[in-house]
Protein backbone atom coordinates (compact mmCIF):
# COMPACT_ATOMS: atom_id res chain seq x y z
CA UNK A 1 0.00 0.00 0.00
CA UNK A 2 1.36 3.37 -0.96
CA UNK A 3 1.17 5.62 2.07
CA UNK A 4 1.06 9.38 1.56
CA UNK A 5 3.75 11.67 2.99
CA UNK A 6 1.29 13.41 5.30
CA UNK A 7 0.31 10.14 6.96
CA UNK A 8 3.96 9.18 7.41
CA UNK A 9 4.71 12.56 9.03
CA UNK A 10 1.74 12.03 11.38
CA UNK A 11 3.15 8.68 12.42
CA UNK A 12 6.64 10.10 13.06
CA UNK A 13 5.22 12.91 15.19
CA UNK A 14 3.01 10.52 17.13
CA UNK A 15 5.95 8.17 17.74
CA UNK A 16 8.05 11.05 19.07
CA UNK A 17 5.21 12.10 21.34
CA UNK A 18 4.85 8.51 22.56
CA UNK A 19 8.53 8.30 23.47
CA UNK A 20 8.39 11.59 25.37
CA UNK A 21 5.26 10.58 27.27
CA UNK A 22 6.77 7.21 28.11
CA UNK A 23 9.89 8.87 29.51
CA UNK A 24 7.87 11.30 31.62
CA UNK A 25 5.63 8.54 32.97
CA UNK A 26 8.62 6.32 33.74
CA UNK A 27 10.27 9.12 35.72
CA UNK A 28 7.03 9.79 37.61
CA UNK A 29 6.63 6.10 38.38
CA UNK A 30 10.19 5.87 39.73
CA UNK A 31 9.62 8.88 41.95
CA UNK A 32 6.34 7.50 43.26
CA UNK A 33 7.72 4.06 44.01
CA UNK A 34 10.97 5.16 45.70
CA UNK A 35 9.63 5.12 49.32
CA UNK A 36 7.92 1.75 48.98
CA UNK A 37 9.25 -1.73 49.77
CA UNK A 38 8.73 -3.12 46.27
CA UNK A 39 11.63 -4.92 44.68
CA UNK A 40 13.40 -2.98 41.97
CA UNK A 41 11.98 -3.57 38.53
CA UNK A 42 8.76 -5.15 39.79
CA UNK A 43 5.78 -3.34 38.21
CA UNK A 44 2.90 -2.26 40.41
CA UNK A 45 -0.63 -3.54 39.86
CA UNK A 46 -1.52 -0.44 37.79
CA UNK A 47 1.62 -0.37 35.66
CA UNK A 48 0.98 -0.53 31.91
CA UNK A 49 1.98 -3.74 30.17
CA UNK A 50 5.13 -3.10 28.15
CA UNK A 51 7.61 -5.28 26.33
CA UNK A 52 9.65 -5.53 29.54
CA UNK A 53 6.74 -6.50 31.80
CA UNK A 54 4.71 -8.70 29.43
CA UNK A 55 4.56 -12.41 30.20
CA UNK A 56 4.57 -15.29 27.77
CA UNK A 57 0.78 -15.11 27.57
CA UNK A 58 1.08 -11.68 25.95
CA UNK A 59 2.79 -13.03 22.83
CA UNK A 60 -0.44 -12.90 20.82
CA UNK A 61 -0.89 -9.18 21.38
CA UNK A 62 0.60 -6.97 18.66
CA UNK A 63 3.24 -4.49 19.73
CA UNK A 64 2.25 -0.88 20.26
CA UNK A 65 3.36 1.57 17.58
CA UNK A 66 2.08 4.12 15.11
CA UNK A 67 -0.53 6.47 16.53
CA UNK A 68 -0.63 5.03 20.04
CA UNK A 69 -0.43 7.41 22.97
CA UNK A 70 1.79 5.40 25.33
CA UNK A 71 -0.82 3.46 27.26
CA UNK A 72 -3.80 5.72 26.52
CA UNK A 73 -4.55 4.72 22.92
CA UNK A 74 -3.24 1.20 22.21
CA UNK A 75 -2.42 0.27 18.64
CA UNK A 76 -4.80 -2.63 19.10
CA UNK A 77 -7.43 -3.14 21.81
CA UNK A 78 -6.28 -5.51 24.56
CA UNK A 79 -7.61 -9.00 24.07
CA UNK A 80 -9.75 -9.99 27.05
CA UNK A 81 -9.54 -13.63 28.04
CA UNK A 82 -13.08 -15.03 28.10
CA UNK A 83 -14.22 -17.41 30.82
CA UNK A 84 -15.79 -19.69 28.23
CA UNK A 85 -14.72 -21.47 25.10
CA UNK A 86 -14.72 -19.38 21.89
CA UNK A 87 -17.78 -20.03 19.72
CA UNK A 88 -15.67 -21.38 16.85
CA UNK A 89 -12.29 -23.09 16.69
CA UNK A 90 -10.03 -23.89 13.77
CA UNK A 91 -10.70 -27.29 12.24
CA UNK A 92 -9.45 -28.17 8.78
CA UNK A 93 -10.87 -29.85 6.83
CA UNK A 94 -14.48 -29.71 7.96
CA UNK A 95 -17.97 -29.50 6.46
CA UNK A 96 -21.34 -28.24 7.61
CA UNK A 97 -24.31 -30.60 7.84
CA UNK A 98 -25.39 -29.48 4.37
CA UNK A 99 -21.94 -30.22 2.90
CA UNK A 100 -20.39 -26.75 2.71
CA UNK A 101 -16.65 -26.51 3.28
CA UNK A 102 -15.61 -24.63 6.42
CA UNK A 103 -12.20 -24.52 8.15
CA UNK A 104 -13.80 -24.20 11.59
CA UNK A 105 -15.92 -26.23 13.98
CA UNK A 106 -18.00 -25.62 17.10
CA UNK A 107 -19.66 -27.49 19.93
CA UNK A 108 -23.37 -27.59 20.66
CA UNK A 109 -25.74 -25.38 18.72
CA UNK A 110 -24.46 -23.27 15.86
CA UNK A 111 -23.09 -20.03 17.32
CA UNK A 112 -24.62 -16.71 16.38
CA UNK A 113 -22.66 -14.52 13.98
CA UNK A 114 -23.98 -11.04 14.79
CA UNK A 115 -23.92 -8.01 12.56
CA UNK A 116 -22.09 -5.12 14.15
CA UNK A 117 -24.38 -3.11 16.42
CA UNK A 118 -24.53 0.58 17.29
CA UNK A 119 -23.27 -0.24 20.78
CA UNK A 120 -20.29 -2.14 19.34
CA UNK A 121 -19.44 0.75 17.02
CA UNK A 122 -19.51 3.06 20.05
CA UNK A 123 -17.32 0.60 21.98
CA UNK A 124 -14.75 0.43 19.19
CA UNK A 125 -14.85 4.22 18.82
CA UNK A 126 -14.05 4.58 22.52
CA UNK A 127 -11.29 1.96 22.39
CA UNK A 128 -9.59 3.45 19.34
CA UNK A 129 -10.36 7.07 20.33
CA UNK A 130 -12.12 7.76 17.01
CA UNK A 131 -15.31 9.73 16.37
CA UNK A 132 -18.11 7.14 15.93
CA UNK A 133 -19.26 8.99 12.81
CA UNK A 134 -15.83 8.47 11.29
CA UNK A 135 -16.13 4.73 11.92
CA UNK A 136 -19.59 4.72 10.38
CA UNK A 137 -18.19 6.53 7.34
CA UNK A 138 -15.52 3.86 6.91
CA UNK A 139 -18.14 1.13 7.23
CA UNK A 140 -20.36 2.84 4.65
CA UNK A 141 -17.66 3.49 2.05
CA UNK A 142 -14.78 1.07 2.57
CA UNK A 143 -16.48 -2.13 3.73
CA UNK A 144 -18.73 -4.76 2.23
CA UNK A 145 -22.44 -4.31 2.99
CA UNK A 146 -22.15 -7.39 5.20
CA UNK A 147 -19.19 -9.42 6.32
CA UNK A 148 -21.06 -12.69 5.77
CA UNK A 149 -22.73 -14.56 2.92
CA UNK A 150 -26.24 -13.90 4.21
CA UNK A 151 -27.89 -16.17 1.66
CA UNK A 152 -26.24 -19.16 3.35
CA UNK A 153 -27.87 -21.03 6.26
CA UNK A 154 -26.12 -20.90 9.65
CA UNK A 155 -23.25 -20.88 10.02
CA UNK A 156 -22.87 -18.31 7.26
CA UNK A 157 -19.35 -18.14 5.89
CA UNK A 158 -17.49 -14.82 5.79
CA UNK A 159 -17.35 -13.02 2.48
CA UNK A 160 -14.05 -13.78 0.78
CA UNK A 161 -12.31 -13.26 -2.53
CA UNK A 162 -9.61 -15.74 -3.44
CA UNK A 163 -6.72 -13.94 -5.16
CA UNK A 164 -4.97 -16.25 -7.62
CA UNK A 165 -2.10 -13.83 -8.21
CA UNK A 166 -1.33 -13.81 -4.50
CA UNK A 167 -1.49 -17.60 -4.27
CA UNK A 168 1.01 -17.68 -7.13
CA UNK A 169 3.38 -15.43 -5.13
CA UNK A 170 2.88 -17.19 -1.80
CA UNK A 171 3.44 -20.80 -2.83
CA UNK A 172 6.43 -22.34 -4.55
CA UNK A 173 4.43 -25.30 -5.73
CA UNK A 174 3.71 -25.29 -9.47
CA UNK A 175 -0.05 -25.00 -8.99
CA UNK A 176 -0.32 -22.77 -12.05
CA UNK A 177 0.66 -25.69 -14.28
CA UNK A 178 -2.38 -27.73 -13.29
CA UNK A 179 -4.80 -25.11 -11.90
CA UNK A 180 -4.20 -21.76 -13.58
CA UNK A 181 -7.58 -20.66 -12.21
CA UNK A 182 -6.07 -20.84 -8.70
CA UNK A 183 -2.52 -19.64 -9.38
CA UNK A 184 -1.87 -16.87 -11.85
CA UNK A 185 1.28 -14.74 -12.32
CA UNK A 186 -0.91 -11.66 -12.89
CA UNK A 187 -4.24 -10.37 -11.60
CA UNK A 188 -7.10 -11.61 -13.74
CA UNK A 189 -10.65 -10.42 -13.02
CA UNK A 190 -12.17 -13.30 -14.99
CA UNK A 191 -10.93 -15.81 -12.39
CA UNK A 192 -13.35 -14.58 -9.71
CA UNK A 193 -16.54 -16.60 -9.25
CA UNK A 194 -18.05 -14.50 -6.46
CA UNK A 195 -20.22 -15.35 -3.47
CA UNK A 196 -20.17 -18.87 -2.09
CA UNK A 197 -18.23 -20.12 -5.13
CA UNK A 198 -15.14 -18.31 -3.83
CA UNK A 199 -15.11 -20.81 -0.96
CA UNK A 200 -14.85 -23.61 -3.52
CA UNK A 201 -11.76 -21.94 -4.97
CA UNK A 202 -10.28 -21.52 -1.47
CA UNK A 203 -10.95 -25.18 -0.64
CA UNK A 204 -9.20 -26.33 -3.81
CA UNK A 205 -6.22 -24.06 -3.09
CA UNK A 206 -5.94 -25.35 0.48
CA UNK A 207 -5.60 -28.88 -0.84
CA UNK A 208 -2.36 -27.70 -2.44
CA UNK A 209 -1.22 -25.55 0.52
CA UNK A 210 -3.49 -25.07 3.53
CA UNK A 211 -1.85 -22.01 5.11
CA UNK A 212 -0.92 -20.13 1.95
CA UNK A 213 -4.42 -20.70 0.64
CA UNK A 214 -5.90 -18.94 3.67
CA UNK A 215 -3.40 -16.11 3.27
CA UNK A 216 -4.30 -15.63 -0.40
CA UNK A 217 -7.94 -14.71 0.33
CA UNK A 218 -9.39 -11.38 1.48
CA UNK A 219 -11.83 -11.62 4.37
CA UNK A 220 -14.90 -10.03 5.93
CA UNK A 221 -16.14 -6.46 6.15
CA UNK A 222 -12.81 -4.87 5.33
CA UNK A 223 -11.63 -7.57 2.89
CA UNK A 224 -8.32 -7.72 4.75
CA UNK A 225 -5.92 -10.12 3.05
CA UNK A 226 -5.11 -13.23 5.03
CA UNK A 227 -1.36 -12.61 4.78
CA UNK A 228 -2.01 -9.40 6.73
CA UNK A 229 -3.30 -11.34 9.75
CA UNK A 230 -0.65 -9.84 12.05
CA UNK A 231 -1.53 -6.31 10.91
CA UNK A 232 -5.14 -7.25 11.73
CA UNK A 233 -4.09 -7.88 15.34
CA UNK A 234 -3.95 -11.69 15.24
CA UNK A 235 -1.13 -13.99 16.29
CA UNK A 236 -1.83 -16.63 13.63
CA UNK A 237 -3.74 -17.00 10.40
CA UNK A 238 -5.93 -19.56 12.17
CA UNK A 239 -6.94 -16.99 14.81
CA UNK A 240 -7.73 -14.53 12.03
CA UNK A 241 -9.99 -17.05 10.29
CA UNK A 242 -11.82 -18.00 13.51
CA UNK A 243 -12.46 -14.36 14.38
CA UNK A 244 -13.82 -13.72 10.90
CA UNK A 245 -16.40 -16.44 11.54
CA UNK A 246 -17.29 -15.02 14.96
CA UNK A 247 -18.95 -11.74 14.02
CA UNK A 248 -18.77 -8.41 12.23
CA UNK A 249 -17.35 -6.62 15.28
CA UNK A 250 -14.26 -8.82 15.08
CA UNK A 251 -14.03 -8.24 11.32
CA UNK A 252 -14.23 -4.47 11.76
CA UNK A 253 -11.65 -4.64 14.52
CA UNK A 254 -9.30 -6.37 12.05
CA UNK A 255 -9.88 -3.52 9.62
CA UNK A 256 -9.17 -0.86 12.26
CA UNK A 257 -5.99 -2.62 13.37
CA UNK A 258 -4.86 -2.78 9.75
CA UNK A 259 -5.57 0.96 9.40
CA UNK A 260 -3.59 1.69 12.56
CA UNK A 261 -0.61 -0.47 11.67
CA UNK A 262 -0.37 1.25 8.28
CA UNK A 263 -0.11 4.69 9.86
CA UNK A 264 -3.57 5.89 8.85
CA UNK A 265 -5.25 6.14 12.24
CA UNK A 266 -4.25 9.78 12.80
CA UNK A 267 -5.88 10.79 9.51
CA UNK A 268 -9.01 8.81 10.39
CA UNK A 269 -9.24 10.43 13.82
CA UNK A 270 -8.83 13.91 12.36
CA UNK A 271 -11.22 13.33 9.48
CA UNK A 272 -8.54 14.15 6.91
CA UNK A 273 -10.33 12.13 4.29
CA UNK A 274 -8.03 12.78 1.34
CA UNK A 275 -5.00 11.58 3.33
CA UNK A 276 -6.91 8.57 4.65
CA UNK A 277 -8.35 7.60 1.26
CA UNK A 278 -4.98 7.94 -0.48
CA UNK A 279 -3.32 5.72 2.08
CA UNK A 280 -6.11 3.15 2.18
CA UNK A 281 -7.14 3.05 -1.50
CA UNK A 282 -3.93 4.10 -3.24
CA UNK A 283 -3.06 6.97 -5.52
CA UNK A 284 -6.18 6.46 -7.64
CA UNK A 285 -8.52 7.27 -4.75
CA UNK A 286 -9.60 10.59 -6.27
CA UNK A 287 -10.86 8.99 -9.47
CA UNK A 288 -13.38 7.03 -7.41
CA UNK A 289 -14.04 10.02 -5.11
CA UNK A 290 -13.40 7.96 -2.00
CA UNK A 291 -12.45 11.07 -0.01
CA UNK A 292 -15.67 12.84 -0.98
CA UNK A 293 -17.76 9.79 -0.18
CA UNK A 294 -16.14 9.41 3.25
CA UNK A 295 -16.65 13.08 4.08
CA UNK A 296 -20.30 12.95 2.97
CA UNK A 297 -20.95 9.77 5.00
CA UNK A 298 -19.44 11.37 8.11
CA UNK A 299 -21.61 14.47 7.65
CA UNK A 300 -24.77 12.39 7.27
CA UNK A 301 -24.01 10.74 10.59
CA UNK A 302 -24.14 14.03 12.53
N, C-alpha and C positions, 0 to 999 in steps of 0.2 A: 504494500500500500504506500502510495506516495503521500508523505505528510507535508503540509505546507510549512513555510518558514515561521509563520506567526505561531502555529501550534507548538513548534519545537522551542521557540523562545519562551512561550508560556511554561513549558515543562522545565526548562533550565532555571527559570526564575522560581518556580515552585520548589524545585529540588534544593536551591540555595536557601530558600526560606525554611524548608524542612530541616536542613542541617543546623541552621541557626537556632531554631526552636528546640531541637533536640539537645543542643549544647546548653542552652539556658535551663531547660528542664532538668538535665543531668546535674548541673551545678546546684540548682535548688534542692534536688533530691538528696545530694550529698550533704548539704548544709542542714537539711531537716533531720537526716538520720544520724548525724554525728553524735548526739548525746545518748543515743539508744544503745541497747546491748546486742543488737543484731550483728551477726558475723559479717565481715566485709564481703561485699559482692553478692550477698543474698538479697534478692528483691523482696520488697514488702508486698502485702496482699493486693495493693492497688497499683503496683508498678505495671506499666504497659509491657506487653509481650514483645520482645525484640529478638534479633538473631542470637544474642548472647544468653537470653533467659529462656528461649523456647525449648521444649522437650522434644523427644522423638515423636510424640503424637502430633506435633505441629507441622510435620513434614509436608502434609497435604496442602497447607495454606500457602498461597503465593506470597512472595516477598513484597513488602511495601515499597512503591516507587512512584514516579510520575507526579500526579497532582496531590498526593496525600499530604496531610497537614500534621505529620508526626504524632500520631495517636488520636487525632480528632477526626480525620477523614481517611479511613483506611483505603488502600487501593482495591481491596476486595472485602466485602462484609465478612466478619468472622463466622466460621461454620460452627453452628451450635450442635453439639452431640445430642441426638434424640434418645429418649428412654425407651424407644421401641424400634423394631426392625424397619428399615426403609421399605416403602411399598413395592418397589421393584428391585431386583438384583440381576447382575449380568449372568447370562446363561446362553452360551452359543454351542451348537445350534439349537433352536427351539421353535416350536410352532404353536399357534393358538388352536383352540378346539375346532375352528373352521378352516384350519390348514394354512393360515398366513404365517410367513416367516417373521420371527421376532428374535432379537439377540438378548432378550431379557426373560425373566420368569417372576413369579409371585406366589405367595401362599394364601390360601383362603379365597375369598371373593375377589373379583377383579378390582384393583384399586381405582379410585376416581382420578381423573386427569383434568383438574380444573382450569378453566380459562382464568387469565389474570383479572383480579378484582380491583375496584377502586381503592379498597383498603390496602391491598398489596402494592399498588402503585405508590400510594402515600408512604408506605413502609420503606420501599426502595428509595423514594425521594429523600426521606429522612436519613437513611443509611448512607447514601452517596452524596448528601448535601446538594441536591439538585432540585430546582423548581419542578413541582409535579407537572405543570403544564409543558415544560420542556421534555419530560419523559413521555407525556402523551403525544407530543409532536413527533418524537422519534418513532413511537409505536405506529402512528398514523401514516408516516411517510416511508420509513426505512424498514418496516417489518412486514411479514406476511399477514394477511387478514386473520389467520389463525395459525397456531404452531402445530396443529394436528390435522390429520386427514379425517375430517368430521363425517365423511360419508361412510367410514368404516365402523363396524360394531366395536364395542369395548373389548379389549383395550385398543383404542385408536393409536396408530403409529404416528410419530412425528413427521411433519413434512420434511422431505429431503430432496436434494438433487445430487445424483451421482455424477462426478466430474471425471470423465475418461482421461482428459489430458493430465489431471493430477495423479490419477492411478498410474499412468505411464511414467511419471516422474518419480513416484514414490516406491515403485517396485522394480527390482532388477530382473524379475522373471519375464520371459518373452511372451507375455499375455497377448500382445498386439498381433502376434503371428497367428493365433488361433481365434481370438475374440477381439477384433478391432473395434467392436462396438463398446467394449469395456476399457480398452487401453489405446489411446490415440496420442500421437506426438504433438498434435495441435488441437485447440478448442474447435469443436464441431457442433453447432446447434442441433443438427439433425439427429444426433445420438440420443437426445433427451426423449423420454417417453412420458414423463409427467405423472403426477398423482401416485397412486399405489404401485404403478408399474416401475417406478424408480426403486422400490424395495426389491423387486425381482432382479434388477441390475446389480444392486448392492449385494444381494445374496450370492449371485454368480461370482462377483468379484471376490467375496470373502472365501469362496471355495479355493481360489488361487492364493490369497493372502488375507487372512482374517483381519489383522490389525491395520494394514495399509488400506484395505477396503473401507474400513470405518473412517479412516482419516481422509479419504478421498471424496467424502460426501459432505454437503453443507446441511445444517440441521436447524429446525425449529423456527421460532419467530424471527430471529435475526439472521438466519441462514449462515451461521458461523461454521467455517470449515472444520472438519474433525481434527486436522493436523494443528489447529489453533487451540486445542483443548486446554493447554496450560495458560494461554492468554485469556481463556474463558473462566479461569479460576479453578480448574480441576487438576487433580494430581495424575490422573490416568485417562486414557481415551475411554476406558470402560465406565469410569465415574461420569464422564461427560455424556455418554450414551444413556445411562440409567437416569440421570437428571433430566435429560430431554424427554424421557417417557413420563416423568413424574408430574410435570405441570408447566403452564406457561410462565409462572413466576420464575421458576428455575431457568427457563429458556431466556427470559428477558434479562435475568441476572448475568447469564453468560455474555449476552450482548453488551451489557454495561461494563463488565470486566474487560471485555475486548476493547471497548472504546477507551477505557482508562489506561490500559496497558499500551495503547498506541498513541498516548499523549493528547487525546482529544477531549478529555473530561473538562478541562478548563474552558474550552470553547463552548461546550454544551452547557456548563453552569452559567456562563455569561450570556448565552443566547447569541453568540457570534456565529450566525448560521452559515455564512459563506466559508469561514475557516473550518467549521465542523464538516460541512458538506464536501469541501475539497479533500479533507483528510479521510473522510469515510467512503466517499464515492469516487475519488480520483479527480484528475484534472478536468474531466469532461462533465463535472457536476452541473455547470451552468447551462449546458445544452439541454439538460433535462429539468432545469429550474428547481433542483433539490433545495437550494437555499431559500428560494421564495416559498416553496411548499411548506418547508419547516417553519418559517416565520409566520405564515398564514395559519398553520395548524396551532401554533402556540397562542396566537391572538384569539382564535376561536375558543380556546379553552378558558380565557379570562372571564 
